[in-house]
Amino acid sequence: MGTLTRTASALAGGAALTTALVLLPSAASAAPVTCANTSGGSTVCIGNDVDGYRATVTPWLDLDGSTLDFNLRCANGRWFGSEGAFRAQAGLARSYIFQVGRQGSCFVRLIDRTTGQSWDTPSIVR
């Protein structure tokens, strides 16, 4: 079974309301996930996937409306781009699977094409 993540956010009476539904793989196939946070509360993560590495970002107000792009960088010197940048919406998680097989130790770099800033996840080994 794969992983499905759905996140919604709404403002009600000045307070943020967040809900999340997560279906996790069985314990036998559970994989490590590591994340990094922006100073504004957005989260970028990397995890194992059957075909390679899964990059996920959950943008909040700091990245709302920004043009974001995932890159995968590996200790073996190889790096991989995603299929292009996308526009972020606060509270809407986006994922990309880098179907590159096992590359050893790798991390995700999230690049904000609007501001030029970038954030790196900790590395995982696959």
Backbone as a printed PyTorch tensor [residue, N CA C, xyz], in Angstrom:
tensor([[[  0.8420,  -1.1630,   0.0000],
         [  0.0000,   0.0000,   0.0000],
         [  0.8870,   1.2260,   0.0000]],

        [[  0.5600,   2.2220,  -0.7910],
         [  1.3210,   3.4520,  -0.8630],
         [  0.8920,   4.4350,   0.2060]],

        [[  1.3990,   5.6290,   0.1110],
         [  1.0750,   6.6740,   1.0730],
         [  0.2400,   7.7420,   0.3940]],

        [[ -0.8500,   8.1050,   1.0180],
         [ -1.7110,   9.1520,   0.5060],
         [ -1.7870,  10.2290,   1.5690]],

        [[ -1.4860,  11.4480,   1.2060],
         [ -1.5800,  12.5450,   2.1530],
         [ -2.4750,  13.6160,   1.5730]],

        [[ -3.4130,  14.0470,   2.3660],
         [ -4.3130,  15.1160,   1.9380],
         [ -4.3830,  16.1080,   3.0830]],

        [[ -4.0710,  17.3620,   2.8110],
         [ -4.0940,  18.3770,   3.8420],
         [ -4.9480,  19.5350,   3.3800]],

        [[ -5.8060,  20.0140,   4.2730],
         [ -6.6470,  21.1640,   3.9510],
         [ -6.5190,  22.1630,   5.0730]],

        [[ -6.5840,  23.4110,   4.7400],
         [ -6.5150,  24.4570,   5.7480],
         [ -7.5670,  25.4920,   5.4300]],

        [[ -8.2180,  25.9940,   6.4670],
         [ -9.2260,  27.0340,   6.2840],
         [ -9.1100,  28.0050,   7.4380]],

        [[ -9.4270,  29.2440,   7.1850],
         [ -9.4320,  30.2330,   8.2420],
         [-10.8570,  30.4220,   8.7180]],

        [[-11.0490,  30.3180,  10.0190],
         [-12.3740,  30.4840,  10.6020],
         [-12.2380,  31.3330,  11.8420]],

        [[-12.8380,  32.5190,  11.8080],
         [-12.7890,  33.3880,  12.9690],
         [-11.3710,  33.7860,  13.3440]],

        [[-10.4770,  33.9210,  12.3730],
         [ -9.1120,  34.3330,  12.6320],
         [ -8.1920,  33.2080,  13.0740]],

        [[ -8.7010,  32.0160,  13.2780],
         [ -7.8680,  30.8840,  13.6990],
         [ -7.7270,  29.9060,  12.5420]],

        [[ -6.5460,  29.3340,  12.4100],
         [ -6.3160,  28.3600,  11.3420],
         [ -6.8370,  26.9950,  11.7750]],

        [[ -7.5670,  26.3420,  10.8890],
         [ -8.0800,  24.9990,  11.1350],
         [ -7.4150,  24.0800,  10.1300]],

        [[ -6.7350,  23.0600,  10.6020],
         [ -6.0140,  22.1580,   9.7220],
         [ -6.4720,  20.7350,   9.9680]],

        [[ -6.7120,  19.9910,   8.8660],
         [ -7.0360,  18.5770,   8.9720],
         [ -6.1070,  17.8030,   8.0590]],

        [[ -5.8180,  16.5940,   8.4310],
         [ -4.9430,  15.7650,   7.5950],
         [ -5.4170,  14.3240,   7.6380]],

        [[ -5.3440,  13.6570,   6.4970],
         [ -5.6430,  12.2410,   6.3820],
         [ -4.3920,  11.5770,   5.8460]],

        [[ -3.8740,  10.6120,   6.5610],
         [ -2.6530,   9.9450,   6.1330],
         [ -2.8690,   8.4410,   6.1720]],

        [[ -2.6240,   7.7640,   5.0500],
         [ -2.6360,   6.3030,   4.9800],
         [ -1.1850,   5.8790,   4.8530]],

        [[ -0.6920,   5.1290,   5.8170],
         [  0.7070,   4.7440,   5.8330],
         [  0.8870,   3.3270,   5.3110]],

        [[  2.0750,   3.0440,   4.7500],
         [  2.3440,   1.6840,   4.3160],
         [  2.4190,   0.7580,   5.5260]],

        [[  2.3850,  -0.5340,   5.2800],
         [  2.4770,  -1.4960,   6.3770],
         [  3.8220,  -1.3450,   7.0780]],

        [[  3.8970,  -1.8220,   8.3120],
         [  5.1260,  -1.6940,   9.0940],
         [  6.3010,  -2.3620,   8.3880]],

        [[  6.0350,  -3.4300,   7.6620],
         [  7.1070,  -4.1420,   6.9710],
         [  7.7420,  -3.2910,   5.8790]],

        [[  6.9810,  -2.3670,   5.2930],
         [  7.5360,  -1.5610,   4.2170],
         [  7.6880,  -0.0950,   4.6160]],

        [[  7.5320,   0.2170,   5.9160],
         [  7.6620,   1.5920,   6.3780],
         [  9.0610,   2.1100,   6.0660]],

        [[  9.1380,   3.3630,   5.6770],
         [ 10.3990,   3.9490,   5.2750],
         [ 10.6370,   5.2410,   6.0400]],

        [[ 11.9130,   5.6040,   6.2340],
         [ 12.1950,   6.8390,   6.9520],
         [ 11.7720,   8.0630,   6.1440]],

        [[ 11.3260,   9.0730,   6.8610],
         [ 10.9970,  10.3620,   6.2750],
         [ 11.7060,  11.4120,   7.1030]],

        [[ 12.4190,  12.3280,   6.4500],
         [ 13.0680,  13.4160,   7.1620],
         [ 12.5860,  14.7290,   6.5680]],

        [[ 12.4910,  15.7410,   7.4100],
         [ 11.9090,  17.0180,   6.9880],
         [ 12.7510,  18.1910,   7.4460]],

        [[ 12.5500,  19.3110,   6.7690],
         [ 13.1300,  20.5970,   7.1530],
         [ 12.0030,  21.6230,   7.1180]],

        [[ 12.1130,  22.6370,   7.9430],
         [ 11.1010,  23.6870,   8.0010],
         [ 11.6720,  25.0160,   7.5380]],

        [[ 10.8440,  25.8030,   6.8810],
         [ 11.2180,  27.1720,   6.5670],
         [ 10.9960,  28.0070,   7.8170]],

        [[ 11.4970,  29.2160,   7.8360],
         [ 11.2980,  30.0710,   9.0090],
         [  9.8340,  30.4590,   9.1790]],

        [[  9.0370,  30.3360,   8.1130],
         [  7.6210,  30.6940,   8.1750],
         [  6.6840,  29.5360,   8.4340]],

        [[  7.2170,  28.3320,   8.6800],
         [  6.3790,  27.2030,   9.0470],
         [  6.0710,  26.2070,   7.9500]],

        [[  6.5090,  26.4440,   6.7230],
         [  6.3170,  25.4480,   5.6660],
         [  7.2700,  24.2820,   5.9130]],

        [[  6.9190,  23.0950,   5.3920],
         [  7.7140,  21.8960,   5.6130],
         [  8.0430,  21.2350,   4.2800]],

        [[  9.3020,  20.8310,   4.1090],
         [  9.7260,  20.0560,   2.9470],
         [ 10.3310,  18.7570,   3.4630]],

        [[  9.9250,  17.6350,   2.8570],
         [ 10.3380,  16.3100,   3.3410],
         [ 10.8540,  15.4460,   2.2030]],

        [[ 11.6490,  14.4340,   2.5990],
         [ 12.0820,  13.3820,   1.6780],
         [ 11.7850,  12.0470,   2.3390]],

        [[ 11.3310,  11.0960,   1.5240],
         [ 11.0710,   9.7510,   2.0090],
         [ 11.3610,   8.7400,   0.9160]],

        [[ 11.5110,   7.4830,   1.3150],
         [ 11.6990,   6.4080,   0.3490],
         [ 10.4020,   6.1510,  -0.4060]],

        [[ 10.5350,   5.7370,  -1.6330],
         [  9.4110,   5.2930,  -2.4460],
         [  9.8660,   4.0230,  -3.1680]],

        [[  8.9560,   3.1800,  -3.5430],
         [  9.2980,   1.9390,  -4.2340],
         [ 10.1920,   2.2080,  -5.4430]],

        [[  9.9350,   3.3010,  -6.1550],
         [ 10.6810,   3.6140,  -7.3750],
         [ 11.8500,   4.5690,  -7.1630]],

        [[ 12.0250,   5.0690,  -5.9420],
         [ 13.1100,   6.0240,  -5.7160],
         [ 12.8940,   6.8320,  -4.4470]],

        [[ 12.7180,   8.1430,  -4.6090],
         [ 12.6150,   9.0640,  -3.4850],
         [ 11.3860,   9.9610,  -3.6690]],

        [[ 10.6610,  10.1960,  -2.5840],
         [  9.4610,  11.0460,  -2.6370],
         [  9.7680,  12.3780,  -1.9630]],

        [[  9.5550,  13.4680,  -2.6930],
         [  9.6850,  14.8230,  -2.1470],
         [  8.2780,  15.3520,  -1.8760]],

        [[  8.0920,  15.9930,  -0.7250],
         [  6.7950,  16.5640,  -0.3680],
         [  7.0100,  17.9270,   0.2610]],

        [[  6.1620,  18.8680,  -0.1060],
         [  6.1730,  20.1760,   0.5510],
         [  4.7590,  20.4930,   1.0180]],

        [[  4.6590,  21.0260,   2.2280],
         [  3.4050,  21.5610,   2.7380],
         [  3.6400,  23.0530,   2.9690]],

        [[  3.2360,  23.8800,   2.0070],
         [  3.4760,  25.3170,   2.1420],
         [  2.4350,  25.9890,   3.0390]],

        [[  2.8820,  26.9850,   3.7880],
         [  1.9700,  27.7990,   4.5760],
         [  2.0270,  29.2170,   4.0370]],

        [[  1.6640,  30.1870,   4.7830],
         [  1.5490,  31.5540,   4.2770],
         [  2.8650,  32.1070,   3.7390]],

        [[  3.9990,  31.6630,   4.2870],
         [  5.2950,  32.1700,   3.8170],
         [  5.5810,  31.8010,   2.3660]],

        [[  5.0440,  30.6960,   1.8810],
         [  5.2860,  30.2600,   0.4940],
         [  4.0410,  30.3650,  -0.3870]],

        [[  2.9320,  30.8070,   0.1590],
         [  1.6820,  30.9030,  -0.6090],
         [  1.8860,  31.7810,  -1.8440]],

        [[  1.5840,  31.2400,  -3.0110],
         [  1.7100,  31.9710,  -4.2670],
         [  3.0920,  31.9140,  -4.8890]],

        [[  4.0670,  31.3430,  -4.1910],
         [  5.4220,  31.2380,  -4.7260],
         [  5.5090,  30.1370,  -5.7740]],

        [[  6.4670,  30.2700,  -6.6650],
         [  6.7500,  29.2320,  -7.6530],
         [  7.8700,  28.3740,  -7.0880]],

        [[  7.5640,  27.0900,  -6.8230],
         [  8.4980,  26.1770,  -6.1780],
         [  8.9470,  25.0790,  -7.1260]],

        [[ 10.1290,  24.5270,  -6.8560],
         [ 10.6950,  23.4760,  -7.6910],
         [ 11.4640,  22.4960,  -6.8080]],

        [[ 11.2390,  21.1930,  -7.0040],
         [ 11.9610,  20.1460,  -6.2870],
         [ 13.2080,  19.7440,  -7.0690]],

        [[ 14.3010,  19.4830,  -6.3640],
         [ 15.4950,  18.8610,  -6.9280],
         [ 15.9510,  17.7810,  -5.9660]],

        [[ 16.5330,  16.7130,  -6.4980],
         [ 17.0990,  15.6410,  -5.6890],
         [ 18.6020,  15.6630,  -5.8950]],

        [[ 19.3640,  15.7240,  -4.7940],
         [ 20.8250,  15.7700,  -4.8630],
         [ 21.3780,  14.6000,  -4.0620]],

        [[ 22.3200,  13.8820,  -4.6650],
         [ 22.8190,  12.6530,  -4.0510],
         [ 24.3250,  12.7220,  -3.8080]],

        [[ 24.7750,  11.9860,  -2.7780],
         [ 26.1860,  11.9770,  -2.3900],
         [ 27.0810,  11.3880,  -3.4720]],

        [[ 26.5010,  10.6040,  -4.3960],
         [ 27.2950,  10.0230,  -5.4820],
         [ 27.5750,  11.0310,  -6.5990]],

        [[ 27.1700,  12.2910,  -6.3990],
         [ 27.4320,  13.3490,  -7.3780],
         [ 26.3020,  13.5880,  -8.3660]],

        [[ 25.3080,  12.7280,  -8.3720],
         [ 24.1940,  12.8900,  -9.3110],
         [ 23.1240,  13.7820,  -8.7070]],

        [[ 22.4390,  14.5290,  -9.5600],
         [ 21.2710,  15.2900,  -9.1180],
         [ 20.2120,  15.1860, -10.2020]],

        [[ 18.9560,  15.3400,  -9.7720],
         [ 17.8190,  15.1430, -10.6540],
         [ 16.8230,  16.2800, -10.4500]],

        [[ 16.2640,  16.7530, -11.5440],
         [ 15.2140,  17.7650, -11.4710],
         [ 13.8480,  17.1090, -11.5710]],

        [[ 12.8440,  17.8190, -11.0870],
         [ 11.4690,  17.3300, -11.2230],
         [ 10.9660,  17.7140, -12.6100]],

        [[  9.6910,  17.5560, -12.8400],
         [  9.1210,  17.8780, -14.1530],
         [  8.7210,  19.3410, -14.2710]],

        [[  9.3140,  20.1920, -13.4640],
         [  9.0590,  21.6170, -13.5610],
         [  8.5100,  22.2050, -12.2750]],

        [[  8.5210,  23.5190, -12.2360],
         [  8.0650,  24.2480, -11.0580],
         [  6.5370,  24.2700, -10.9900]],

        [[  6.0240,  24.5920,  -9.8070],
         [  4.5790,  24.6610,  -9.5890],
         [  4.2840,  25.8260,  -8.6570]],

        [[  3.0550,  26.2910,  -8.6810],
         [  2.6330,  27.4000,  -7.8260],
         [  2.0900,  26.8300,  -6.5090]],

        [[  2.6170,  27.3250,  -5.4020],
         [  2.2270,  26.8290,  -4.0770],
         [  0.9390,  27.4890,  -3.6050]],

        [[  0.1400,  26.7080,  -2.8840],
         [ -1.0620,  27.1980,  -2.2130],
         [ -0.9620,  26.8070,  -0.7500]],

        [[ -1.1400,  27.7690,   0.1340],
         [ -1.0320,  27.4990,   1.5720],
         [ -1.9510,  26.3480,   1.9700]],

        [[ -1.3940,  25.3830,   2.6910],
         [ -2.1680,  24.2550,   3.1950],
         [ -2.3660,  23.1150,   2.2230]],

        [[ -1.9190,  23.2470,   0.9750],
         [ -2.0900,  22.1930,  -0.0240],
         [ -0.7450,  21.5000,  -0.2550]],

        [[ -0.6080,  20.2840,   0.2790],
         [  0.6400,  19.5250,   0.1370],
         [  0.8240,  19.0850,  -1.3170]],

        [[  2.0710,  19.1440,  -1.7850],
         [  2.4200,  18.6820,  -3.1370],
         [  3.5730,  17.7010,  -3.0240]],

        [[  3.5430,  16.6480,  -3.8390],
         [  4.5870,  15.6270,  -3.8220],
         [  5.0920,  15.3620,  -5.2260]],

        [[  6.3090,  14.8500,  -5.2890],
         [  6.8930,  14.4070,  -6.5500],
         [  7.7510,  13.1830,  -6.2440]],

        [[  7.6190,  12.1420,  -7.0560],
         [  8.4370,  10.9420,  -6.8810],
         [  9.5570,  10.9690,  -7.9170]],

        [[ 10.7870,  10.9940,  -7.4220],
         [ 11.9540,  10.8860,  -8.3010],
         [ 12.1630,   9.4030,  -8.5640]],

        [[ 11.7920,   8.9360,  -9.7500],
         [ 11.8670,   7.5240, -10.1140],
         [ 13.2650,   7.2250, -10.6490]],

        [[ 14.2210,   7.1700,  -9.7140],
         [ 15.6270,   7.0210, -10.0740],
         [ 16.2690,   5.7970,  -9.4310]],

        [[ 15.4610,   4.9400,  -8.8140],
         [ 16.0060,   3.7660,  -8.1430],
         [ 16.8300,   4.1420,  -6.9270]],

        [[ 17.7280,   3.2530,  -6.5550],
         [ 18.5870,   3.4900,  -5.3900],
         [ 19.8150,   4.2920,  -5.8070]],

        [[ 19.9830,   5.4420,  -5.1790],
         [ 21.1380,   6.2960,  -5.4470],
         [ 22.0110,   6.4700,  -4.2050]],

        [[ 21.6670,   5.7610,  -3.1280],
         [ 22.4160,   5.9140,  -1.8800],
         [ 21.8740,   7.0940,  -1.0860]],

        [[ 22.7610,   7.8750,  -0.5090],
         [ 22.3860,   9.0120,   0.3300],
         [ 21.9790,  10.2090,  -0.5360]],

        [[ 20.7420,  10.7050,  -0.3280],
         [ 20.2230,  11.8350,  -1.1160],
         [ 19.3910,  12.7640,  -0.2300]],

        [[ 19.2520,  14.0040,  -0.6690],
         [ 18.3780,  14.9550,  -0.0040],
         [ 17.5840,  15.7240,  -1.0480]],

        [[ 16.4800,  16.3170,  -0.6180],
         [ 15.6600,  17.1540,  -1.4930],
         [ 16.0210,  18.6140,  -1.2550]],

        [[ 16.1940,  19.3420,  -2.3230],
         [ 16.3340,  20.7980,  -2.2630],
         [ 15.0670,  21.3960,  -2.8650]],

        [[ 14.3740,  22.2000,  -2.0690],
         [ 13.2030,  22.9350,  -2.5390],
         [ 13.6660,  24.3440,  -2.8720]],

        [[ 13.4320,  24.7630,  -4.1060],
         [ 13.8560,  26.0890,  -4.5520],
         [ 12.6240,  26.9530,  -4.7700]],

        [[ 12.6290,  28.1350,  -4.1690],
         [ 11.5820,  29.1330,  -4.4000],
         [ 12.0520,  29.9840,  -5.5680]],

        [[ 11.4980,  29.7550,  -6.7460],
         [ 11.9050,  30.4720,  -7.9620],
         [ 11.4850,  31.9430,  -7.9040]],

        [[ 10.5610,  32.2860,  -7.0010],
         [ 10.1000,  33.6640,  -6.8510],
         [ 11.1490,  34.5080,  -6.1180]],

        [[ 11.7350,  33.9490,  -5.0480],
         [ 12.6730,  34.7140,  -4.2150],
         [ 14.1290,  34.2730,  -4.3570]],

        [[ 14.3650,  33.0860,  -4.9070],
         [ 15.7140,  32.5540,  -5.0090],
         [ 16.1700,  31.7760,  -3.7800]],

        [[ 15.3560,  31.7310,  -2.7310],
         [ 15.7060,  30.9780,  -1.5300],
         [ 15.6040,  29.4760,  -1.7920]],

        [[ 16.3220,  28.6950,  -0.9790],
         [ 16.2040,  27.2340,  -1.0730],
         [ 16.3430,  26.6280,   0.3130]],

        [[ 15.7730,  25.4280,   0.4570],
         [ 15.8070,  24.6750,   1.7120],
         [ 16.1560,  23.2370,   1.3900]],

        [[ 17.0210,  22.6450,   2.2230],
         [ 17.4590,  21.2720,   2.0460],
         [ 16.9270,  20.3930,   3.1830]],

        [[ 16.4330,  19.2190,   2.8280],
         [ 16.0590,  18.2420,   3.8520],
         [ 17.3250,  17.5570,   4.3480]],

        [[ 17.2640,  16.9070,   5.4950],
         [ 18.3490,  15.9870,   5.8350],
         [ 18.3730,  14.8460,   4.8080]],

        [[ 19.5010,  14.1890,   4.6880],
         [ 19.6280,  13.0790,   3.7300],
         [ 19.0150,  11.7930,   4.2760]],

        [[ 18.5830,  10.9580,   3.3370],
         [ 18.2040,   9.5830,   3.6630],
         [ 19.0290,   8.6640,   2.7640]],

        [[ 19.1910,   7.4330,   3.1930],
         [ 19.9340,   6.4370,   2.4130],
         [ 18.9670,   5.3920,   1.9310]],

        [[ 19.0470,   5.0510,   0.6720],
         [ 18.1460,   4.0690,   0.0680],
         [ 18.9720,   3.1220,  -0.7680]]])
